[in-house]
Amino acid sequence: MATELTVEMTLKEKIAIDILDLARSTLLVNFRFLSAAIAKLPLECYEGSIATDGVKIYYDPDYVITLYKISKEHATRAYLHIIPHCLFMHPFSHTERQLWNLACDIAAETIIDELNLPCTDIPAAKERKTVAQSINKKTKFLTAEKIYAYLRSEKLSRQTLQSWEKLFTIDEHSQWQTVEDASAGGGTPQDDDNERSDGVEQSDGHKQDDASNRRNLQKSTDETSAHSSGNTSPDDSNGEWDPGSIQSLAILVAKREWKEISERLVTDLETFSRQWGTKAGSMIMSLKEANRKKYDYANFLQRFAVLSEEKKINNDEFDYVFYTLGLNLYGNMPLVEPLEYRDVKRIKEFVIAIDTSGSVAGSKVRAFIRRTYDILKSQEGYHSKVNIHIIQCDATIQMDTKITSVDELERVFADIKLSGFGGTDFRPVFNYVDKQIASGELKHLNGLIYFTDGWGGAFP
């Protein structure tokens, strides 16, 4: 009886592999620009449905065969659904699991629908597009990060979320193991559209038994050996797993390799595969977002600071040994006293230009102003006497607010009113600053920051 069961499972696995190989071949023929991504993931059998951790594709033979019985397009789409997850680094992100899972599935399915090929066409496409369009009205771009921010801000009902999960969910995300957890035992919340929480929740649609999954994923290996190699999920150790384990290192390597593939794919879509550019607009934009380098604004602003002397006791260079020795030997006569000045790097003369054209969202501008103020108001951030110009400009200079002291800085940033909201021309700001330098108003300009969305008119 045991032999018969083994033969049956082997036959199912062979059939499932044939189905997945057919799906992969179909995708390679139709999406040649995705060949490196499609060919990267080897297959491994497990019990569940279909999933990936960025290293392999894990498949349940029964699930794959069931999909193929419905239609071969279902099996092909399930295979393709996994590729955007890896290209956009979805498995390597740490955030609130339920909403992040749904956001990633919506992003992946929207891109597949955008490619619009018969080999991946399955029912409910119209309903999915309706949901995507409703989200797109609020987010402008359908990246997983922006969809996630939308889901958090809208506070949608549980019933709505469950209906969307049913509509967009194809694969399991149980194998997603965060690189941040591997290296630090937890994630770091990110601001704005990439805001994430430290908590890890499981969606009702993605319940899992991690111990069972691990046994199935490693069924050909002794369980004790598998555990010692560190091949566990974050939940097996309360979110903390060995960053030096084989599995963790494999995921770190996979993340770097997927980043390289996605960067090459952007270049390919913009050059050799330009014919796909009009059909893969969301894909290109999501790839650029996934590969966009993020900078700390506070550190960036400090690059414009200059070195100067400040009248203040320098405790860093004060020698307590000679000070206390003098007090012990001569009473109230220290051998050395602390320096009454110190060298500091601070922002003294600066220009902040703000694009107030109609295409710039007022909330974004105010958030930028608030962030800039929070950095500058620090005593380590600016001189008591400063020369900071806040210039508002659309097609012309609308307002130039000059700040000369700490007190003015706080008052101006608290009561600043935006003006303009017309067309866009970037030239007036630079012409105006050149005139201020020539007149002597800006004698030692440390730098200029221009906050803009980049959408300007075409000028000769």
N, C-alpha and C positions, 0 to 999 in steps of 0.2 A: 504493500500500500504506500509506504514511504517513497519507494522508487517511482511509482506512478505519479505521485504529487510532484516529485522533483522534475520528472520529464514534462509534466504539464506546465510548471512554472518556467522551465527553460524554453518551452515552445512559445509561451506568452511573451517572454522577454524577447525572443527572436522576432516575433511578429511586431512587437512594439518598436524594436530597433529598426526594422524595415520601414515602418510607418514614419518614424522620425527621420530616417535617411531620405525617404521620398520627400518629406516636407523640406528638409535642408536643401536637397537638390533643386526643388521647385523655387525656393527663395534665392538660391545662387544664380539661377537662370534669369529670374525677374529683377533681382536687386544686386547687380554685379558690384555696385559701389559698396555694398555691405559684406562683401566676400570675406574680408579679414575678420570681421566680427562674427559672422555666421559660422565660420570654420574653426573658431577658437575654442569653443566649449565642447569637451568630451562628454559622453553620456555615462550615467551611473544609475543603476536601478535602486529604487527605494519604495517605501509604502506611503502613499499620500495622494498627490495628483501630479503636478509638474512644478519644478522650482529651480532656482539657481542661487548660488552664493558668489557669482562672479568667477568662480574657478571651474565649475562643472554644471551640467544640466542634470538634475535629478528627476526621474520619471517613474511613475507607477504604471506598469504594463496594462493593468485593467483600465486605468483612466485613459491612457493613450488609445487603446483599442475602442473604448466607448466613444471617444471623440471622433475617431475615424468612421465608426458606424453611423454617426449623425451625418457627417460629410467630411471629405478630405480637406475642405477649406477650414474646418474647425481645428484639425490637427496642425495644419500649416500656420494658422493664425496663432495658435498656442505657442508654437516654436518661435515665431517672429516676435510675439509679445515680450519674450524674455530679452531680446537684443537691445531695445531702447533702455530697459532697466540698467543694463550693464554700461551702455554708452554714456548714459547721463548720471552714472555713479549712484543710482538709487540704493543698491544693496549696501553701500558703504557710508550711509548717512545715519546720524543718530537723532531721533526725534520722537514725538508722541506717535506710537506705532500705528494705532488705528487710523488716524487722519492721514498720516504719511503714506500708509499702504494705499489708501483710496486715492490720494493725490497722484501717486506714482502710476497707478493703474489708469486713471483718467488721462494723464499725460501720454502714456504709451499707446493707449487705444486711439486717442485723437490723432496721433502721428500716423498710425497704421491706416486709419480712415482717410487721412489726407493723401496718402500715397495712392489709394483708390485703384487697386488691382483685383481682378476677379479671383485670383488664387487665394486671397485672404478675406473675401467678402462673405460675411455671415449675417443672419437676421439681426434686427434691432439697431442697425446702423443709423437709421433716421432718429430713433430715440436717443442714441448716444450723442449725435450731433446737436440735438436740441439742448441737452444738458451742457455740452461743451460751449455752445453759443451763449447760454445764460451766464456761465462763469466768465467767458471771454469779455463780456460787457463790463465786468468789474476789474478784470486783471490785465486786459490788453494782450498779454502773452500767456500761453498755456504751458508754462513750465511747471514741473512738480512743486517747486518752491513757492511759486505764486499761487498755484491752486491750493496748496497747503495753507498759506496765509489767508486765502479766501475762506476756506472751510473753518478755520479757527475764528475769524472775525464775524462770520455770518451766523454762527450758533444755530446751525440747521437742526431740525428735529431728528430724533433717532430713526423714525420711520423713513425719512428722506435719505439719510445716510445708508440705511440698510438696502433701500431700493437701488441706490447708486452702486453699492457694493455688488449687488446681484447683477447689475447691468454691465459693469466694467471689469469685475474680477475674473481672471482666467487662471492665473498661477497662484501658488502659495508663496508667502514671503517668510516662512519659518526658518529658512536657511540664511537670512540676511543677518550677518554678524558685523557690527560696526567696528571700523578700524580705530575710532576714537576710544571705544571700550577696550580694545586690545592693548592700547598703549597707555591708557590712563584710568581705566575702570569706570568711565563715565563720559558723557558728552558735555559740550559747552553750548549754552544757548547762543543763538545768533540773532542779530537784530533785524528789523524791517521784514522783508519778504522771506528771509531765511530763519526767522525766529523758531527756536525749537525748545522743547522742554526736556528736563532730565528724566522724567518718568517714562517707563516703557510699558505700554498697555497692549493687550491682545484684542484684536477685533473678534466679534462673535463669528465672523465668517472665516477667521484664520486661527481657530483654536488648534492647539497642537500638543502632543505629548513628546517633549524633547528627548526623553530617554528612549522612547520607542523609535523616534526618527533616527537617533544615533545608532541604535542597534541595526536598523535596516540599512542605513548608509554604510555601515561597516560590517555587514553580515558575513563577509568573507574573511574578516580579521577577528582575532580574539578580542573580546570586549575589554579585558583588562589592558591589553596592549593599546587598543584604540583610546582608552581613557588616559593612559600615560602619555600618549602623543599629543594630548590637548585638543582632540577633535570634539569639542563640545560647543554648545550654543551659549550666549550670554546668560540665559535664564537658568542654566544648570548651576551657576555659582553666584546667583544674585547680581548678575551684570558684570562680574569680574572674572576674566579668564586669562590664562597665561599668555602674555604677548610674545613669549619665546617659543610657543608650541608650533608644531609643523603646520597645523591648520591656520593659525593666526598669521604666520609668515607667508603662507600661500595666498591668503587674502590680501596682505600688504603688497605682495608682488603683483597679484591680479589687478589691484586698483591702479598701480602705476602703468601696467600694460594697457588697461582699458583707457586710461587717460591719453596714452600715446595713439591708440587706435582712433579715438574720437577726434583728436587734433588733426590727424591725417585725413580723416573723413571730411572735416570742414573744408580743408584745402581741395580735396577731390570734388566735393559738391560745387565748389566755386570755380573749378577749372575744367578738369576732364569730364566730369559728369554734370555739366551745366544744365543738360536737358531735364534733370531732376530738380533743379533749383526752384522752379515755380511750384512743383508738387511737394517739395520737402522744406517749405519755408519754416514751419514750426520745428522741424528737426534741426535745421541749421541754427536757428535761434537758441534752441535748447542746448545744443552742443556748445555753442559759444558761451552760454551761461554756465554750463558745467565746467568749462575750462577757464572761466574768467578768474584772474588773480585778484584776491581781496587784500586790501591794505588797511592798516590801522590809521584812521584819520588823525588821531592825536599825535602819533609818531610822525606822520607826514607833515603836520603843521609845525612840529618842532624843528623840522629841517630849515625853517626860515628864521630861526632864532640866531641871535648874534651874541658873542662873548663880551661881557662888560663887568666892571667892578661895582659891587654894592656895599654900602656901609652897613655892615652887620657882622656880629661876632662869628668867626669861622670855627665852629666846634670840630670840624673834620680835621683841621691841621693843628689843633690845640694839644700840647704835650702835657698830660696830667702828671707825669713823673716829676719833671722839673718844677712844676707848679707846687705840688705837695711837698717836695724836698725843701724848697725855699721856706715854705710855711713852717716846716718842722725845725729847720736850722736857725732861722732868723725871726721867728714869730710871724708877724704879718707882712713879710717881704718875700713874695714869690720870685723865683729866679726867672720866670718867663710868664708873660701874659698872653691871652688869646689875641689873635689878629682881629683888627676892627674892620676888616673888609674881606670880601671873598669874590671869586670869579664865578659868574653864573651865565647861562645861555638863556636869553629871553627875547621875545618878539617886541620890537620897539617901533619900527616904521613899516606899515603894511597896508595893502589894498585888498579889500574883499569885494569883488564884482559879482553881482547877482543878476542873472537873466530873468527879467520879469515880463517876458513876452507871453502871449496867450497860450502857447503850447506847454508852458511850465506849470505844473500843479502847485498851487499855493501851499498845500500841506507839506509838500516836499521841501519847499523853500524855507518854511518856518521851522521844520525839523533840522535843516542844515544850519540855520541861524542859531537855534537853540544849542546844537551840538558845538558849534564854533564858540559860542559864548561860554559854555561850560568849560571848554579847554582854556580859553583866554583868561577867564576870571581867576584861575589858580594863581596864587602868589608866585609860583615858580614859572608862570607862563608869560608874564609881561611886566614891563617897567611901570612904576607909579606914574611916570610921565610918558605918554605914548603919542604916536601920530598915525592913527588908523583911519582909513577912509572906507566907508561902505557905500559903494556906487551901485545904484539901481539903473538898469538899462534894458530897453527893448530894441527899437530901431534907432533911438536917440538916448542921450543921457537924461534920465528922469529925475534923479536925486543923488546928491553927494553929501553924505553925513560924515562929519569929521569928529573924531574922538581923540581927546588930548589927555584924559586922566582916567583913573580907575572908576571914580564916581560916575563920570559920563558914560563909561562903557556899560555899566549895569543899567543905567537909565535908558540909554538908546536901544539896547537889545531888548529891554522889557517892553518898550512902547513903539517899536519900529512898525511902520505901516508901508505896505507894498504899493508901488505906483507903476503904471505902464499898461501891460497886458495887450500890447499892439503887435506889430511885426517884429522880426528879429534881424539884427545886424551886429556882428561881433566887433566891427572896426571902431565904433565910437569910443569904447572903453579904452582901447590902447592908445588912440589919438589923444584922448583926454589925459591919460596918465603921462604921456610924453610931454604934454604942455605943462603939467604940474611939476615934472622934473626940471624942465627948462626954466620955469619961473622961480624955482627954489623952494616950492612948497614941500616937495619930496626930495630931500637932499641925500638920504642914505636909505633908499627903498630896499627892504629885505626881500620882498617878493609880492606876487599877486596871485590870488586864487579866483578863478572864474567859475561860478556855479551855474551850469546850464545843462539842458537836455541834448544839446548838440544840433538841434534842428534850426538851421539858419537859411535865409534866402540866398539865391544865387546872384552874386554881384560881379560886375566886370572888374 
